[in-house]
Amino acid sequence: MQHPVLLIGYNRPECINRRLVELTKSDVLPKKVIISLDGIPEGSPFEEFNFDLVLLPFEVSIIRRKENLGCSNHIILAVSEVLLEYQTCIVIEDDVIIGKSFIGAISKGLSIMENHENIGIVGAFSPFHNRFYLSRKNSWRLSPYFSAWGWGTTSNFWQKFKTISNVASCQSELENSDYWRMLSKRKRAIWLKRFDRKVWDYNVQYILFLHSLSVLLPTYRLIDNEGFADSRSTHTKHVRPWSLFGEGLSDQEPVKYRVPRKFSSLKYYWSFIDSNLWAADGYFNSRARSAGIRTIFKKLLRIKKFK
């Protein structure tokens, strides 16, 4: 099945151009690419930017929003529009660098999802790339956490999507979620604060928790992000976090997915890695704690001097 690619754009025409070039070098060419551009002020670079669409080896359509919707509203609207017309969709933001195996891998991941009702999304992110030899092969794995950098889903999953109204209703609805009940009280409190921010990727995570659905992810990442420390970014204005373990991506496509054993050691290993690094509800990430690890140790080891 050919899955349409949705490329989300902002006021960064050079990023859009790089993504289109990367797509032309893909091992599996997309058939349809939909570029959704958020509304921008008159005189911005997009007014004069020339997409050389004729020479591209796939069909491209451009949607220019009349208003500036902002990151969250723009992504939710664009994905909703595409999945009203198509059964599946592959989503990329303009600052996400994609490897040549990305389209093929996500497409195969979407095929795997057809036979596994407990999977809601297939993603391309991992903290590691192929310089970290955790295993010889890039294998598929399951995670309870959503990866917002290069992902694919289905209209069936997106029909479950609903915007968060308030934290009280979230907390009440999540009481019957198996995934939610497995989280500690501290982690639940962290996620409830995030849900209150009403950011789109936290909203997707809420739907995953609510329906106890997993995310299919690779061992080694198939994408990277070039948007860090960019004043035009919305969520990546800060410097690149250490938990991405260097720059780069992997071209090796993940091997066939196997259902993990109930008490598999790898299952608990990845749960620990995801939670404490990029998902950031663990102690090793500043977004999940009020003080750094070094600060906590200093407090524990501090010796009060007698006057």
DRENFIKE-188002 format. One record per residue (C-alpha): residue in three letters; chain; x, z, y negated. Coordinates in pm, 1 decimal. Layout:
<sites>
{res = ALA, chain = A, u = X, w = Z, v = Y} .
...
</sites>
This chain:
<sites>
{res = MET, chain = A, u = 0.0, w = 0.0, v = 0.0} .
{res = GLN, chain = A, u = 121.1, w = -85.5, v = -349.4} .
{res = HIS, chain = A, u = 101.4, w = 218.9, v = -576.7} .
{res = PRO, chain = A, u = 76.3, w = 164.3, v = -953.9} .
{res = VAL, chain = A, u = 348.4, w = 328.1, v = -1160.0} .
{res = LEU, chain = A, u = 239.5, w = 517.9, v = -1471.2} .
{res = LEU, chain = A, u = 519.5, w = 545.4, v = -1726.8} .
{res = ILE, chain = A, u = 439.6, w = 807.7, v = -1991.8} .
{res = GLY, chain = A, u = 603.3, w = 727.9, v = -2327.2} .
{res = TYR, chain = A, u = 653.1, w = 905.6, v = -2655.1} .
{res = ASN, chain = A, u = 860.5, w = 818.6, v = -2959.0} .
{res = ARG, chain = A, u = 1162.1, w = 715.7, v = -2750.4} .
{res = PRO, chain = A, u = 1164.2, w = 335.8, v = -2705.1} .
{res = GLU, chain = A, u = 1519.7, w = 332.2, v = -2570.8} .
{res = CYS, chain = A, u = 1410.6, w = 560.4, v = -2285.6} .
{res = ILE, chain = A, u = 1122.9, w = 328.4, v = -2195.4} .
{res = ASN, chain = A, u = 1364.7, w = 35.6, v = -2183.4} .
{res = ARG, chain = A, u = 1603.6, w = 221.3, v = -1949.8} .
{res = ARG, chain = A, u = 1319.9, w = 312.8, v = -1713.9} .
{res = LEU, chain = A, u = 1205.3, w = -48.7, v = -1695.8} .
{res = VAL, chain = A, u = 1559.5, w = -160.6, v = -1615.2} .
{res = GLU, chain = A, u = 1584.7, w = 103.8, v = -1341.8} .
{res = LEU, chain = A, u = 1256.3, w = -12.2, v = -1192.3} .
{res = THR, chain = A, u = 1389.5, w = -369.6, v = -1169.9} .
{res = LYS, chain = A, u = 1679.8, w = -235.4, v = -958.9} .
{res = SER, chain = A, u = 1451.7, w = -45.2, v = -724.1} .
{res = ASP, chain = A, u = 1482.3, w = -105.1, v = -349.6} .
{res = VAL, chain = A, u = 1104.6, w = -140.9, v = -348.5} .
{res = LEU, chain = A, u = 966.8, w = -313.4, v = -657.4} .
{res = PRO, chain = A, u = 638.5, w = -185.1, v = -795.7} .
{res = LYS, chain = A, u = 360.6, w = -438.0, v = -830.5} .
{res = LYS, chain = A, u = 201.3, w = -282.6, v = -1136.6} .
{res = VAL, chain = A, u = 353.7, w = -69.3, v = -1415.5} .
{res = ILE, chain = A, u = 126.2, w = 91.2, v = -1674.7} .
{res = ILE, chain = A, u = 298.9, w = 217.5, v = -1989.7} .
{res = SER, chain = A, u = 97.0, w = 476.2, v = -2179.0} .
{res = LEU, chain = A, u = 233.1, w = 544.4, v = -2528.3} .
{res = ASP, chain = A, u = 117.9, w = 846.0, v = -2722.4} .
{res = GLY, chain = A, u = -0.5, w = 787.1, v = -3078.1} .
{res = ILE, chain = A, u = 280.1, w = 783.2, v = -3335.4} .
{res = PRO, chain = A, u = 300.8, w = 758.0, v = -3717.4} .
{res = GLU, chain = A, u = 321.4, w = 418.2, v = -3881.5} .
{res = GLY, chain = A, u = 672.5, w = 284.0, v = -3924.7} .
{res = SER, chain = A, u = 804.0, w = 451.3, v = -3611.5} .
{res = PRO, chain = A, u = 1045.1, w = 261.0, v = -3379.4} .
{res = PHE, chain = A, u = 762.5, w = 152.6, v = -3149.4} .
{res = GLU, chain = A, u = 609.7, w = -58.4, v = -3425.5} .
{res = GLU, chain = A, u = 902.7, w = -300.3, v = -3404.1} .
{res = PHE, chain = A, u = 1018.4, w = -241.3, v = -3048.6} .
{res = ASN, chain = A, u = 1005.3, w = -553.6, v = -2837.3} .
{res = PHE, chain = A, u = 941.7, w = -503.1, v = -2466.1} .
{res = ASP, chain = A, u = 1070.1, w = -815.3, v = -2291.8} .
{res = LEU, chain = A, u = 786.4, w = -808.1, v = -2040.3} .
{res = VAL, chain = A, u = 797.9, w = -1173.8, v = -1940.2} .
{res = LEU, chain = A, u = 1125.1, w = -1142.4, v = -1748.8} .
{res = LEU, chain = A, u = 1026.4, w = -832.2, v = -1553.7} .
{res = PRO, chain = A, u = 957.6, w = -881.4, v = -1178.1} .
{res = PHE, chain = A, u = 632.9, w = -684.2, v = -1192.6} .
{res = GLU, chain = A, u = 311.9, w = -679.8, v = -1394.5} .
{res = VAL, chain = A, u = 321.0, w = -454.8, v = -1700.8} .
{res = SER, chain = A, u = 38.0, w = -336.0, v = -1921.4} .
{res = ILE, chain = A, u = 76.2, w = -118.3, v = -2231.3} .
{res = ILE, chain = A, u = -176.3, w = 133.5, v = -2361.7} .
{res = ARG, chain = A, u = -108.6, w = 246.2, v = -2720.1} .
{res = ARG, chain = A, u = -296.9, w = 562.5, v = -2808.8} .
{res = LYS, chain = A, u = -444.1, w = 561.9, v = -3158.5} .
{res = GLU, chain = A, u = -400.0, w = 935.8, v = -3196.5} .
{res = ASN, chain = A, u = -112.6, w = 1169.3, v = -3113.8} .
{res = LEU, chain = A, u = -253.3, w = 1359.7, v = -2816.9} .
{res = GLY, chain = A, u = 52.1, w = 1572.4, v = -2746.3} .
{res = CYS, chain = A, u = 235.5, w = 1598.0, v = -2415.7} .
{res = SER, chain = A, u = -24.5, w = 1783.7, v = -2206.5} .
{res = ASN, chain = A, u = -338.3, w = 1602.8, v = -2322.9} .
{res = HIS, chain = A, u = -164.1, w = 1265.2, v = -2303.8} .
{res = ILE, chain = A, u = -45.7, w = 1307.7, v = -1943.5} .
{res = ILE, chain = A, u = -378.2, w = 1448.3, v = -1820.1} .
{res = LEU, chain = A, u = -572.1, w = 1163.0, v = -1983.9} .
{res = ALA, chain = A, u = -335.9, w = 887.7, v = -1866.2} .
{res = VAL, chain = A, u = -327.4, w = 1007.7, v = -1503.7} .
{res = SER, chain = A, u = -705.8, w = 1051.3, v = -1503.1} .
{res = GLU, chain = A, u = -757.7, w = 696.5, v = -1631.6} .
{res = VAL, chain = A, u = -528.2, w = 539.4, v = -1371.7} .
{res = LEU, chain = A, u = -679.1, w = 735.6, v = -1081.6} .
{res = LEU, chain = A, u = -1027.3, w = 627.2, v = -1181.7} .
{res = GLU, chain = A, u = -918.7, w = 271.5, v = -1103.7} .
{res = TYR, chain = A, u = -663.5, w = 325.3, v = -824.3} .
{res = GLN, chain = A, u = -653.1, w = 553.2, v = -520.4} .
{res = THR, chain = A, u = -291.1, w = 655.8, v = -580.1} .
{res = CYS, chain = A, u = -48.8, w = 679.3, v = -869.8} .
{res = ILE, chain = A, u = 325.6, w = 735.4, v = -924.0} .
{res = VAL, chain = A, u = 398.0, w = 915.1, v = -1251.5} .
{res = ILE, chain = A, u = 720.7, w = 909.2, v = -1453.6} .
{res = GLU, chain = A, u = 788.2, w = 1044.6, v = -1802.1} .
{res = ASP, chain = A, u = 1015.7, w = 834.6, v = -2020.1} .
{res = ASP, chain = A, u = 1315.2, w = 1072.6, v = -2002.5} .
{res = VAL, chain = A, u = 1321.3, w = 1092.4, v = -1621.6} .
{res = ILE, chain = A, u = 1605.0, w = 885.0, v = -1472.3} .
{res = ILE, chain = A, u = 1495.9, w = 728.4, v = -1143.8} .
{res = GLY, chain = A, u = 1715.7, w = 621.5, v = -853.0} .
{res = LYS, chain = A, u = 1682.7, w = 292.2, v = -668.5} .
{res = SER, chain = A, u = 1516.2, w = 462.2, v = -370.3} .
{res = PHE, chain = A, u = 1261.1, w = 651.3, v = -583.6} .
{res = ILE, chain = A, u = 965.2, w = 412.2, v = -555.8} .
{res = GLY, chain = A, u = 1011.7, w = 355.5, v = -183.1} .
{res = ALA, chain = A, u = 1048.9, w = 727.4, v = -114.4} .
{res = ILE, chain = A, u = 742.1, w = 832.5, v = -313.2} .
{res = SER, chain = A, u = 543.8, w = 551.4, v = -150.4} .
{res = LYS, chain = A, u = 639.5, w = 677.0, v = 196.7} .
{res = GLY, chain = A, u = 559.9, w = 1031.0, v = 86.1} .
{res = LEU, chain = A, u = 211.8, w = 920.4, v = -17.5} .
{res = SER, chain = A, u = 169.5, w = 766.2, v = 329.6} .
{res = ILE, chain = A, u = 271.2, w = 1097.7, v = 487.4} .
{res = MET, chain = A, u = 8.1, w = 1273.7, v = 275.4} .
{res = GLU, chain = A, u = -265.9, w = 1065.6, v = 437.6} .
{res = ASN, chain = A, u = -211.1, w = 1254.1, v = 765.2} .
{res = HIS, chain = A, u = -160.6, w = 1600.6, v = 616.4} .
{res = GLU, chain = A, u = -455.8, w = 1754.9, v = 436.1} .
{res = ASN, chain = A, u = -244.7, w = 2048.3, v = 318.1} .
{res = ILE, chain = A, u = -28.6, w = 1827.3, v = 90.0} .
{res = GLY, chain = A, u = -154.1, w = 1750.2, v = -259.8} .
{res = ILE, chain = A, u = 146.7, w = 1593.6, v = -431.3} .
{res = VAL, chain = A, u = 472.2, w = 1422.7, v = -337.5} .
{res = GLY, chain = A, u = 765.5, w = 1480.9, v = -574.4} .
{res = ALA, chain = A, u = 1122.0, w = 1360.6, v = -622.0} .
{res = PHE, chain = A, u = 1291.1, w = 1674.2, v = -754.6} .
{res = SER, chain = A, u = 1533.1, w = 1920.2, v = -597.8} .
{res = PRO, chain = A, u = 1795.0, w = 2144.3, v = -759.4} .
{res = PHE, chain = A, u = 2057.9, w = 1959.0, v = -553.1} .
{res = HIS, chain = A, u = 2187.1, w = 1603.3, v = -538.5} .
{res = ASN, chain = A, u = 2400.5, w = 1434.6, v = -273.9} .
{res = ARG, chain = A, u = 2725.9, w = 1600.5, v = -380.2} .
{res = PHE, chain = A, u = 2591.0, w = 1922.6, v = -228.2} .
{res = TYR, chain = A, u = 2617.2, w = 1878.6, v = 146.9} .
{res = LEU, chain = A, u = 2337.2, w = 2103.7, v = 262.0} .
{res = SER, chain = A, u = 2264.7, w = 1856.1, v = 539.9} .
{res = ARG, chain = A, u = 2376.1, w = 1510.0, v = 641.2} .
{res = LYS, chain = A, u = 2038.8, w = 1358.5, v = 566.2} .
{res = ASN, chain = A, u = 1799.7, w = 1376.1, v = 276.6} .
{res = SER, chain = A, u = 1498.8, w = 1526.9, v = 452.7} .
{res = TRP, chain = A, u = 1144.0, w = 1585.4, v = 336.0} .
{res = ARG, chain = A, u = 1037.7, w = 1947.4, v = 297.6} .
{res = LEU, chain = A, u = 734.2, w = 2142.7, v = 179.4} .
{res = SER, chain = A, u = 717.3, w = 2363.7, v = -127.8} .
{res = PRO, chain = A, u = 433.8, w = 2561.4, v = -288.3} .
{res = TYR, chain = A, u = 562.1, w = 2458.7, v = -632.9} .
{res = PHE, chain = A, u = 486.5, w = 2147.7, v = -836.7} .
{res = SER, chain = A, u = 769.8, w = 1919.9, v = -948.2} .
{res = ALA, chain = A, u = 679.2, w = 1743.3, v = -1274.2} .
{res = TRP, chain = A, u = 975.7, w = 1500.7, v = -1281.6} .
{res = GLY, chain = A, u = 873.8, w = 1192.9, v = -1089.3} .
{res = TRP, chain = A, u = 575.1, w = 1251.4, v = -866.6} .
{res = GLY, chain = A, u = 283.8, w = 1083.1, v = -693.5} .
{res = THR, chain = A, u = -65.1, w = 1185.8, v = -599.0} .
{res = THR, chain = A, u = -406.0, w = 1058.1, v = -498.1} .
{res = SER, chain = A, u = -746.0, w = 1028.9, v = -660.0} .
{res = ASN, chain = A, u = -873.4, w = 1277.7, v = -399.1} .
{res = PHE, chain = A, u = -635.4, w = 1544.4, v = -526.7} .
{res = TRP, chain = A, u = -698.1, w = 1462.5, v = -892.2} .
{res = GLN, chain = A, u = -1071.9, w = 1503.5, v = -844.5} .
{res = LYS, chain = A, u = -995.0, w = 1871.8, v = -790.1} .
{res = PHE, chain = A, u = -817.1, w = 1887.6, v = -1127.5} .
{res = LYS, chain = A, u = -984.9, w = 2083.2, v = -1403.5} .
{res = THR, chain = A, u = -841.4, w = 2218.3, v = -1724.2} .
{res = ILE, chain = A, u = -785.8, w = 2592.3, v = -1747.6} .
{res = SER, chain = A, u = -1041.6, w = 2769.5, v = -1964.5} .
{res = ASN, chain = A, u = -920.3, w = 3128.8, v = -1960.4} .
{res = VAL, chain = A, u = -697.0, w = 3355.7, v = -1755.8} .
{res = ALA, chain = A, u = -981.1, w = 3581.8, v = -1643.0} .
{res = SER, chain = A, u = -1159.1, w = 3293.8, v = -1469.8} .
{res = CYS, chain = A, u = -827.2, w = 3177.9, v = -1316.4} .
{res = GLN, chain = A, u = -760.1, w = 3519.0, v = -1171.3} .
{res = SER, chain = A, u = -1108.6, w = 3541.2, v = -1026.8} .
{res = GLU, chain = A, u = -1096.3, w = 3194.8, v = -868.8} .
{res = LEU, chain = A, u = -752.1, w = 3250.7, v = -718.0} .
{res = GLU, chain = A, u = -858.6, w = 3558.1, v = -521.7} .
{res = ASN, chain = A, u = -950.2, w = 3341.4, v = -222.1} .
{res = SER, chain = A, u = -625.5, w = 3141.0, v = -225.5} .
{res = ASP, chain = A, u = -386.1, w = 3199.2, v = 65.3} .
{res = TYR, chain = A, u = -88.4, w = 3086.8, v = -145.5} .
{res = TRP, chain = A, u = -185.8, w = 3316.4, v = -430.1} .
{res = ARG, chain = A, u = -223.6, w = 3619.9, v = -204.8} .
{res = MET, chain = A, u = 129.9, w = 3566.0, v = -71.4} .
{res = LEU, chain = A, u = 277.2, w = 3613.5, v = -420.6} .
{res = SER, chain = A, u = 385.5, w = 3957.1, v = -537.9} .
{res = LYS, chain = A, u = 196.8, w = 4129.7, v = -819.5} .
{res = ARG, chain = A, u = 486.4, w = 4057.5, v = -1053.8} .
{res = LYS, chain = A, u = 484.2, w = 3686.2, v = -973.1} .
{res = ARG, chain = A, u = 107.7, w = 3667.7, v = -1012.7} .
{res = ALA, chain = A, u = 140.1, w = 3822.3, v = -1357.6} .
{res = ILE, chain = A, u = 408.4, w = 3565.2, v = -1449.0} .
{res = TRP, chain = A, u = 188.1, w = 3273.8, v = -1342.2} .
{res = LEU, chain = A, u = -121.4, w = 3408.3, v = -1516.3} .
{res = LYS, chain = A, u = 74.2, w = 3418.8, v = -1842.6} .
{res = ARG, chain = A, u = 179.7, w = 3059.0, v = -1782.6} .
{res = PHE, chain = A, u = -173.1, w = 2946.1, v = -1706.2} .
{res = ASP, chain = A, u = -280.6, w = 3097.1, v = -2038.1} .
{res = ARG, chain = A, u = -45.7, w = 2853.5, v = -2215.7} .
{res = LYS, chain = A, u = -259.6, w = 2564.0, v = -2085.1} .
{res = VAL, chain = A, u = 41.3, w = 2334.0, v = -2034.5} .
{res = TRP, chain = A, u = -33.9, w = 2037.8, v = -1807.2} .
{res = ASP, chain = A, u = 219.6, w = 2106.7, v = -1529.1} .
{res = TYR, chain = A, u = 114.6, w = 2472.0, v = -1506.2} .
{res = ASN, chain = A, u = -241.1, w = 2343.3, v = -1484.3} .
{res = VAL, chain = A, u = -143.9, w = 2126.3, v = -1185.4} .
{res = GLN, chain = A, u = 26.7, w = 2427.9, v = -1027.9} .
{res = TYR, chain = A, u = -296.2, w = 2624.3, v = -1073.4} .
{res = ILE, chain = A, u = -489.7, w = 2359.4, v = -877.6} .
{res = LEU, chain = A, u = -228.2, w = 2368.3, v = -600.2} .
{res = PHE, chain = A, u = -251.6, w = 2747.5, v = -576.5} .
{res = LEU, chain = A, u = -631.0, w = 2737.4, v = -595.0} .
{res = HIS, chain = A, u = -663.6, w = 2503.6, v = -295.7} .
{res = SER, chain = A, u = -352.7, w = 2630.2, v = -109.0} .
{res = LEU, chain = A, u = -192.4, w = 2285.9, v = -117.3} .
{res = SER, chain = A, u = 178.0, w = 2210.0, v = -77.1} .
{res = VAL, chain = A, u = 413.6, w = 1966.9, v = -249.9} .
{res = LEU, chain = A, u = 625.0, w = 1728.7, v = -41.3} .
{res = LEU, chain = A, u = 980.3, w = 1727.9, v = -182.6} .
{res = PRO, chain = A, u = 1321.9, w = 1591.2, v = -79.6} .
{res = THR, chain = A, u = 1626.1, w = 1803.2, v = -2.1} .
{res = TYR, chain = A, u = 1827.6, w = 1601.9, v = -256.1} .
{res = ARG, chain = A, u = 1674.1, w = 1488.8, v = -582.2} .
{res = LEU, chain = A, u = 1586.7, w = 1124.6, v = -637.4} .
{res = ILE, chain = A, u = 1558.8, w = 1164.2, v = -1014.9} .
{res = ASP, chain = A, u = 1735.5, w = 1331.0, v = -1305.2} .
{res = ASN, chain = A, u = 1637.9, w = 1421.4, v = -1660.7} .
{res = GLU, chain = A, u = 1814.3, w = 1291.1, v = -1971.2} .
{res = GLY, chain = A, u = 1580.0, w = 1458.8, v = -2218.5} .
{res = PHE, chain = A, u = 1760.7, w = 1792.1, v = -2255.8} .
{res = ALA, chain = A, u = 1881.8, w = 1894.6, v = -2601.7} .
{res = ASP, chain = A, u = 1678.9, w = 1610.3, v = -2756.1} .
{res = SER, chain = A, u = 1488.7, w = 1711.4, v = -3069.7} .
{res = ARG, chain = A, u = 1214.1, w = 1464.6, v = -2974.5} .
{res = SER, chain = A, u = 1148.8, w = 1641.7, v = -2643.9} .
{res = THR, chain = A, u = 854.5, w = 1876.1, v = -2596.6} .
{res = HIS, chain = A, u = 966.1, w = 2096.8, v = -2307.5} .
{res = THR, chain = A, u = 1337.5, w = 2010.9, v = -2276.6} .
{res = LYS, chain = A, u = 1469.2, w = 2078.2, v = -2626.3} .
{res = HIS, chain = A, u = 1702.0, w = 2341.3, v = -2482.1} .
{res = VAL, chain = A, u = 2033.5, w = 2268.2, v = -2311.6} .
{res = ARG, chain = A, u = 2040.5, w = 2157.4, v = -1951.3} .
{res = PRO, chain = A, u = 1988.9, w = 2463.8, v = -1725.3} .
{res = TRP, chain = A, u = 2257.4, w = 2564.8, v = -1476.5} .
{res = SER, chain = A, u = 1998.9, w = 2573.6, v = -1199.0} .
{res = LEU, chain = A, u = 2001.7, w = 2191.7, v = -1179.3} .
{res = PHE, chain = A, u = 2352.1, w = 2216.7, v = -1031.1} .
{res = GLY, chain = A, u = 2511.3, w = 1933.7, v = -1222.9} .
{res = GLU, chain = A, u = 2396.4, w = 1591.3, v = -1329.0} .
{res = GLY, chain = A, u = 2320.5, w = 1301.6, v = -1099.9} .
{res = LEU, chain = A, u = 2074.5, w = 1191.1, v = -837.3} .
{res = SER, chain = A, u = 2068.9, w = 1071.9, v = -478.6} .
{res = ASP, chain = A, u = 2004.9, w = 719.2, v = -357.9} .
{res = GLN, chain = A, u = 1954.3, w = 822.5, v = 3.2} .
{res = GLU, chain = A, u = 1585.1, w = 800.6, v = 90.6} .
{res = PRO, chain = A, u = 1438.6, w = 1105.7, v = 267.9} .
{res = VAL, chain = A, u = 1398.8, w = 1075.7, v = 643.7} .
{res = LYS, chain = A, u = 1070.4, w = 1111.0, v = 829.5} .
{res = TYR, chain = A, u = 883.3, w = 1433.3, v = 760.5} .
{res = ARG, chain = A, u = 837.1, w = 1682.8, v = 1042.3} .
{res = VAL, chain = A, u = 593.1, w = 1972.0, v = 1037.1} .
{res = PRO, chain = A, u = 806.4, w = 2287.7, v = 994.2} .
{res = ARG, chain = A, u = 786.4, w = 2567.5, v = 1247.3} .
{res = LYS, chain = A, u = 583.2, w = 2866.1, v = 1134.3} .
{res = PHE, chain = A, u = 885.7, w = 3096.9, v = 1122.8} .
{res = SER, chain = A, u = 1149.5, w = 2837.2, v = 1038.3} .
{res = SER, chain = A, u = 1452.9, w = 2982.3, v = 857.9} .
{res = LEU, chain = A, u = 1466.7, w = 2671.9, v = 635.5} .
{res = LYS, chain = A, u = 1110.5, w = 2739.0, v = 523.8} .
{res = TYR, chain = A, u = 1209.2, w = 3079.2, v = 385.5} .
{res = TYR, chain = A, u = 1538.1, w = 2944.6, v = 249.4} .
{res = TRP, chain = A, u = 1363.2, w = 2679.7, v = 38.4} .
{res = SER, chain = A, u = 1096.3, w = 2922.7, v = -70.0} .
{res = PHE, chain = A, u = 1371.3, w = 3148.2, v = -204.8} .
{res = ILE, chain = A, u = 1559.6, w = 2860.8, v = -371.7} .
{res = ASP, chain = A, u = 1254.1, w = 2709.7, v = -539.3} .
{res = SER, chain = A, u = 1116.5, w = 3039.9, v = -659.1} .
{res = ASN, chain = A, u = 1440.1, w = 3177.1, v = -799.3} .
{res = LEU, chain = A, u = 1573.7, w = 2856.3, v = -955.1} .
{res = TRP, chain = A, u = 1358.4, w = 2578.2, v = -1089.6} .
{res = ALA, chain = A, u = 1013.1, w = 2727.9, v = -1030.0} .
{res = ALA, chain = A, u = 1137.1, w = 3030.0, v = -1224.5} .
{res = ASP, chain = A, u = 919.5, w = 3311.0, v = -1099.8} .
{res = GLY, chain = A, u = 1224.9, w = 3489.4, v = -954.3} .
{res = TYR, chain = A, u = 1490.4, w = 3713.1, v = -1104.2} .
{res = PHE, chain = A, u = 1758.4, w = 3443.1, v = -1132.9} .
{res = ASN, chain = A, u = 1587.8, w = 3250.4, v = -1412.1} .
{res = SER, chain = A, u = 1540.8, w = 3373.4, v = -1767.1} .
{res = ARG, chain = A, u = 1181.4, w = 3247.1, v = -1782.9} .
{res = ALA, chain = A, u = 1077.2, w = 3501.0, v = -1520.1} .
{res = ARG, chain = A, u = 1241.9, w = 3809.8, v = -1664.1} .
{res = SER, chain = A, u = 1291.0, w = 3976.4, v = -1999.2} .
{res = ALA, chain = A, u = 1662.4, w = 4051.0, v = -1953.6} .
{res = GLY, chain = A, u = 1954.1, w = 3864.8, v = -1797.8} .
{res = ILE, chain = A, u = 2120.1, w = 3973.4, v = -1473.7} .
{res = ARG, chain = A, u = 2437.1, w = 4073.1, v = -1659.7} .
{res = THR, chain = A, u = 2233.4, w = 4280.0, v = -1904.1} .
{res = ILE, chain = A, u = 2056.2, w = 4458.2, v = -1618.8} .
{res = PHE, chain = A, u = 2389.3, w = 4542.3, v = -1450.0} .
{res = LYS, chain = A, u = 2532.4, w = 4669.7, v = -1779.1} .
{res = LYS, chain = A, u = 2233.9, w = 4901.3, v = -1817.8} .
{res = LEU, chain = A, u = 2277.3, w = 5030.4, v = -1463.8} .
{res = LEU, chain = A, u = 2651.6, w = 5086.0, v = -1502.5} .
{res = ARG, chain = A, u = 2641.2, w = 5221.9, v = -1855.9} .
{res = ILE, chain = A, u = 2802.0, w = 5567.6, v = -1884.3} .
{res = LYS, chain = A, u = 2687.2, w = 5782.3, v = -2171.9} .
{res = LYS, chain = A, u = 2974.3, w = 5950.4, v = -2352.6} .
{res = PHE, chain = A, u = 2946.8, w = 6320.3, v = -2428.3} .
{res = LYS, chain = A, u = 2972.6, w = 6402.3, v = -2792.1} .
</sites>
